[in-house]
Amino acid sequence: MRSKLSVIAALAVAFAALSGPSAAATAPGAGSGGGHQPDAEVGPLGVCLFYGHICGNVYNRDDRYNLLITDNWGKYRDRSTWHVLKPGQNGHDVGVKDVDGYWVGPGCKVKRSLGLRTVGPGWHKVRDGQKIQIVDIRC
């Protein structure tokens, strides 16, 4: 017998398959030499599971800089999907239940707490279930 979570996950996958890819507008830095490619492919609009907390989230643990996030990876270049995380905030603090990506500006690097991975400029995908903590932003 399938668990509730596996049934919900199967429904989410089926819904995502029915949703088509979305058009995109201009991303930060585009046209100014920034035109960065995301670090993952843009696919159909995904669906996370709010029940069971399988959605993605980003925490801005830097003590100086704001961090830009998107709530829709399929439209990450559309400004209407962007939200600003001030130092100490996470996606839930600004009304985002599922963070799908974050932006690192030109000339900047951010350090993530898990494995102390550093990433450079561009959009970076946040997958469902990921809880990313940005601990240092350098520009």
C-alpha positions as CSV (number, residue, x, y, z in Angstrom):
1,M,0.0,0.0,0.0
2,R,1.3,3.4,-1.0
3,S,2.0,6.0,1.7
4,K,0.1,9.3,1.7
5,L,3.4,11.1,0.8
6,S,4.1,9.0,-2.2
7,V,0.6,9.5,-3.5
8,I,0.9,13.2,-3.1
9,A,4.3,13.2,-4.7
10,A,2.9,11.2,-7.7
11,L,0.0,13.8,-8.1
12,A,2.5,16.6,-7.9
13,V,4.6,15.0,-10.7
14,A,1.5,14.5,-12.8
15,F,0.4,18.1,-12.3
16,A,3.9,19.4,-13.2
17,A,3.8,17.3,-16.4
18,L,0.5,19.0,-17.4
19,S,1.9,22.5,-16.8
20,G,3.8,23.9,-19.8
21,P,7.0,26.0,-19.7
22,S,6.5,29.7,-19.1
23,A,7.8,32.7,-21.0
24,A,10.4,34.8,-19.4
25,A,11.2,38.5,-19.2
26,T,14.4,40.2,-18.4
27,A,16.7,38.9,-15.6
28,P,18.9,41.2,-13.4
29,G,22.1,41.9,-15.2
30,A,20.8,40.9,-18.7
31,G,21.9,43.3,-21.4
32,S,24.6,44.7,-19.2
33,G,27.2,42.0,-19.8
34,G,25.5,40.0,-17.1
35,G,23.2,37.7,-19.2
36,H,24.0,34.8,-16.9
37,Q,22.7,31.3,-17.5
38,P,21.0,29.6,-14.6
39,D,22.8,26.6,-13.1
40,A,20.0,24.2,-13.9
41,E,17.6,23.8,-16.9
42,V,14.2,25.6,-16.8
43,G,11.6,22.9,-17.0
44,P,7.8,22.8,-16.5
45,L,6.4,24.7,-13.5
46,G,7.0,22.4,-10.5
47,V,4.8,21.8,-7.6
48,C,6.1,21.3,-4.1
49,L,4.2,19.8,-1.2
50,F,3.4,22.3,1.5
51,Y,2.2,19.4,3.7
52,G,5.3,17.7,4.8
53,H,7.5,20.7,4.2
54,I,9.0,19.5,0.9
55,C,9.2,23.0,-0.6
56,G,12.5,24.9,-1.1
57,N,13.6,27.7,1.1
58,V,16.5,30.2,1.3
59,Y,17.8,31.8,4.5
60,N,19.8,35.1,4.2
61,R,22.3,34.7,7.1
62,D,24.6,37.5,5.8
63,D,24.7,40.5,8.1
64,R,25.1,43.2,5.4
65,Y,23.4,42.5,2.1
66,N,19.9,41.8,0.8
67,L,19.3,38.7,-1.3
68,L,17.0,38.4,-4.3
69,I,14.9,35.2,-4.6
70,T,12.2,34.0,-7.1
71,D,9.1,32.0,-6.2
72,N,8.7,30.6,-9.8
73,W,11.7,29.0,-11.5
74,G,9.9,28.8,-14.8
75,K,9.6,32.7,-14.8
76,Y,12.7,33.6,-12.8
77,R,13.4,36.5,-15.2
78,D,10.0,38.0,-14.5
79,R,10.3,40.7,-11.9
80,S,6.8,39.9,-10.5
81,T,8.3,36.6,-9.1
82,W,11.1,38.3,-7.2
83,H,11.2,39.0,-3.5
84,V,14.0,40.6,-1.4
85,L,15.3,38.9,1.7
86,K,16.9,41.3,4.1
87,P,19.7,40.0,6.4
88,G,18.1,37.5,8.9
89,Q,15.1,36.7,6.7
90,N,14.0,33.6,4.8
91,G,11.4,33.0,2.1
92,H,8.6,32.4,4.6
93,D,9.3,35.8,6.2
94,V,8.4,37.6,2.9
95,G,5.4,35.4,2.1
96,V,7.0,32.8,-0.2
97,K,6.1,29.2,0.6
98,D,8.3,27.7,-2.0
99,V,11.6,29.5,-3.0
100,D,12.7,28.3,-6.4
101,G,15.9,30.2,-6.9
102,Y,18.2,33.1,-5.8
103,W,20.2,35.7,-7.6
104,V,23.9,36.5,-7.2
105,G,24.7,39.9,-8.8
106,P,27.6,40.6,-11.2
107,G,31.0,40.7,-9.4
108,C,29.5,39.0,-6.3
109,K,29.9,35.5,-4.7
110,V,27.9,33.9,-2.0
111,K,28.9,31.2,0.4
112,R,26.3,28.5,1.3
113,S,26.6,26.8,4.7
114,L,26.2,23.2,3.6
115,G,29.7,22.2,2.5
116,L,30.6,25.9,2.5
117,R,30.0,25.9,-1.3
118,T,30.7,29.2,-3.0
119,V,28.7,30.2,-6.1
120,G,29.1,33.2,-8.4
121,P,26.9,35.5,-10.5
122,G,23.6,34.4,-12.0
123,W,20.4,32.6,-11.0
124,H,20.8,29.5,-8.9
125,K,18.0,26.9,-8.7
126,V,16.6,25.8,-5.3
127,R,15.0,22.3,-5.6
128,D,12.0,21.2,-3.6
129,G,13.2,20.1,-0.2
130,Q,16.3,22.2,-0.2
131,K,16.9,24.5,2.7
132,I,19.8,26.8,1.6
133,Q,21.5,29.1,4.1
134,I,23.5,31.9,2.5
135,V,26.1,32.7,5.2
136,D,28.2,35.3,3.4
137,I,27.7,37.6,0.4
138,R,30.8,39.3,-1.1
139,C,30.6,42.0,-3.8
